[in-house]
Amino acid sequence: MTPTSHYLVCHDREIHYTEWGPQHADTVIAWHGLARTGRDFDDLAAHLASRYRVLCPDTLGRGLSQWSPQPEREYCLAFYGQLAVALVDRLALETFHWVGTSMGGALGIHLAAGALRGRIRRLVLNDIGPRLGEAAVARIRTYAGNPPRFERQSELEAYFRTIYAPFGSLTDAQWRRLAETSARRLPDGKVTPHYDPKMVLQFEHSPRDYDQWAAWDAINVPTLCLRGESSDLLLPEVADEMRRRGPRAEVVTIPGCGHAPALNVAAQMRLVEEFLGSAA
């Protein structure tokens, strides 16, 4: 199945998303991680599209969405949340499921406890919780805030294969797609990852964005958390606490992955499908 590409203006910012399975009423919003794009969900979306309409947005400043003209103010969960609410309202979605990887999962926590409370029916968090591992944050800021520039697309792909090795097992074709959907050509002809480097200003201007235990305790919908077994972002003790409080998440450890499982293999996709399919 081939997705279709769409653009909507939300709060005066153009947001791009891909759509799968438009014939279905039951909808899944799949929101990507910090320095990624909605195309990361191609495999999962294609898998779910036999039953669900799947919408995969590019966050402001990533992929084909507009870059923020006010990065200090708009690169934060609060504004991403406003954009997400505007997006689902423009699409007339009353209720839906939410699948979020890393930052996209943090946004799901923020919204399920707040502006979209009662509209998110089931929440899937891919290697993210209400508190982040500090070493992982430092690691991500190091590479995300200073994206490299390469002469050749093949060099960019090799870079992605290195920094995203914790994603788990990707085929050569999947690595190629990841690289091609994550690249932009600079005026000097070099290639670089397809995002605004200023998006890391979130950590300076909104430093408490990812401290979300209060929001976690306010969530009242069934929640599945997938944790990469060697993840340095979602620490084991945080995952254990997620089982005990708030929505009392079902936590499943994904072998052979760190931060974050790519949701690209049958076993991982089946976990998400079965969890969403058990919705009343």
TATA-V142187 format. One line per field, one symbol per residue. phi: phi as a letter, one per 40 degrees, with the letter a starting at -180 (. if undefined). Layout:
# TATA-V142187
phi = ???
This chain:
# TATA-V142187
phi = .bcbbabbcbfgbcbcabbbfcccccbbcbbccdbbbccccdccccccccbbcbbbcccdgbfccccccbcccbcacccdcccccccccccfccbacbbbcfdccccccdcccbcbcgbccabbbbfaacabcccccccccccccbccbbcbcccccccccccbdcdhcbcdcccccdcccbbbccdcgcbadcacdccccdcccbccdccbcccdcccbbdbbbbbccbcbcbcdccccccccbgcfccbbcbcgbbbbdcfbbdccccdcdccccccc
